[in-house]
Amino acid sequence: MSSGDHGAQAERTGLAWRRTSLAATACTLLLLHMAARRGWGTTVIPVAFAGAMVITLVVIGALRERALRKAETPKPLNPAFAVTASALVVATAAALIAVR
């Protein structure tokens, strides 16, 4: 691959992040439906964490795709982004288990 040909890699990565964000959005909507059926209360907590996770995934995906589209060799993903996304996944799961 030439140094300026990052188009396919950026496109594949962007699509993967979009698919992940879409799946997380679907799960968040299911959690929102569950919260509405149970009368809100504490069931909103996992929805809030899941919503934050979706926003984080969308932002990370957009930043990553933009970095890969640049002509120079892209830098690796910032570890703070990975830690944030992972922490939100764990917080969502823990909150879901707690309110179950």
N, C-alpha and C positions, 0 to 999 in steps of 0.2 A: 504494500500500500504506500503510495507516495505521501510525502509530508503534508500536502494540502488536500488530500482526499479523505476527509472524515465524514462525508455525507451519509453513507450507508450505515456506518457505525452509530452516528448521532441519531439517525432515523430509527434504527432498531432499539437503541437505548430509550429514546423518547417514547416509542410505542410501548415498551415494557413498563415504563413508569406510568404511562396513562392507563394501561390495563390494571396495574396494581392499584392505582388511585380509584379507578372505576369499581373494582371489587371491594375496596375499603368503603367506598360511598354506598354500595349496595348493602353491606353489613351494617353501616351506620343507620341507613333507612330502616332496616329490620329492627335494630335496637330502638329506634324512635317509635316504630309501630308497637313494639313490646311495652315501651314506657307509657304510651298513650292508652293502651289496653289495661295496664295495671294502675292507672290513675296518677301517673307522674311520680311525685314524691322523690324518693332516693333513686328510682330507676333512671332519672335524668343524668346521674353522674357518669355511667358508662357512655351515654350518648355524647356528653360533653367531651370526654376523653377521645372517643372515636372521631368526633368532628374535628378536634384539634389534630388528630393523627392524619385525617384526610387532607387537611390544609397543609400540613407539614410535607406529606408525600407529593402533593401537587407542586409545592415550591421547590423541593429538592429535585424533582424530575425536570422542572423547567430550567433550573440552574445547571443541572448536569447536561441536559441537551444543548443548552447554549454554549457551555464550555467545550463540548465535543465538536461543535460546528465551527469553532475558531480554527484558523489556519495552522497555528502552532500546536505542538503536542499537548494534549490536555493534562491538567494536573489531576491527581487522584481525588476522589470524593473526600470532603472534609470529614474527619472522624466525628466531629461534634454533631453533624447532621445525622449520621448513622446512630449515634448514642441517643439523640433526641427522638428519632423515629422508633427505636427499640424501646425506649422508656415509655413512650406513649402506648405502644402495643401491650406492654406488660401492665401498665396502669389500667388500660381498658379491660384487659382480661381479669385483673384482680378486682376491679370495681364490679364487673359483671358477676363474678363468683360471689362477691360479698352481698350483692342485692338479690341474688337468686333466691 
